[in-house]
């Protein structure tokens, strides 16, 4: 099973293509992105020559060790960081709505769950009634309808992350960017949230760009995995995970899953060896 | 008894023991009241001089409250201005520090020359009290979760929205901590200025009563006035603590009981 060389025809899966057709093609082209940070008298190259295409409706994962610039790449796509070189091109104009989920839940501790989820609409001065309905729907999607009046500190880590996801979904974004959202959670909670995320993705048909350093998580979730090298971060290889959805605990314990995991692990090892050389 | 009961009972017990010891020693050694009055005499003086002392307490408390209010408004406003417009901060922050580190006792006589007495006393209370509000608010505004700021920017929030919906609420615990310090300090500022003014020969605040009683060797009244000042300071502290608890209520670690 040699998937290390990307075959373009294999990325044309029916589900992604259908989603693209139904929503108007959202695709993103990162061309030769470089990001350089200047700390006192030292310049650090976080990313260099990163080129990447994101197809409408796909579940894409950036996989790499800590410090490989995958989070920075996500921030560049979100417009939160300005690339030093290169461009991010959007197939249908710049103003696509984006949802962003950070590694920490990043909730406002002084506001209750409903107010936290509502934040993007509050900033946009959204209509009161519409905002209320959107918040209710977003909370329902993550299964937290009963906790609208709770405060973040009263929730468990997994529930806080659900609130964070609800907040990202409340604006009905076309693109969901997730920066190691489940890295700080225990395994049981992480598996549960993985499953819920896949269910949401299949239901809502959004494009997801997911960042993780876990091989197992990346294989379980993604259609396509982009393996990155550390310092400077650039694309080492792309791998397609052709297992059908819905994926569940059966897939997580299957031989197919194990084979994919080994393949991705080997790619990651090579990426790190290449960088060290 | 639970831990909460002990926390109230023990300090009260210490107070009663010290009072009893004090009373006994004064009686055994027959110490004259102009050297050291007994606690009983201080209390009876407090009752007999109540009209005079309470009126003075009112004057001091009004100055303290106004000084505190101006310090709260001024401190938070200056911190926000320094934070929103960095050059303004660079230009003026050093002078705020200079104002703070100059001993107020040395500044008060000068203020009394240039300002009407009432205003000078108020200015002293303000100068002493505003800095902790400024410093704490600045710390709070600078400590906002960077990811939350990024989130606001992602959703194209304006600078005003980031300030009002994010930075000020996030800085609230620090602002309230600053206000708790400022409450006690504005009382100190008012007292210092009153004493400075009192030696200039006018005024009717509680600190002036202490100075005046000192000149007249009316030591019991000095103690009574001091007791009132002390109680006022304690009341201010508890009032501000209660407000903090109320405001931070459900969300901040400092205001919620720890699980054991």
Interface residues (C-beta under 8 A of the other chain):
Chain A: X75 X78 X79 X80 X98 X100 X102 X104 X106 X108 X109 X110 X111 X119 X120 X122 X123 X124 X151 X152 X153 X154 X171
Chain B: X145 X147 X148 X150 X151 X152 X153 X154 X155 X156 X157 X161 X165 X166 X169 X170 X172 X250 X251 X252 X253 X256
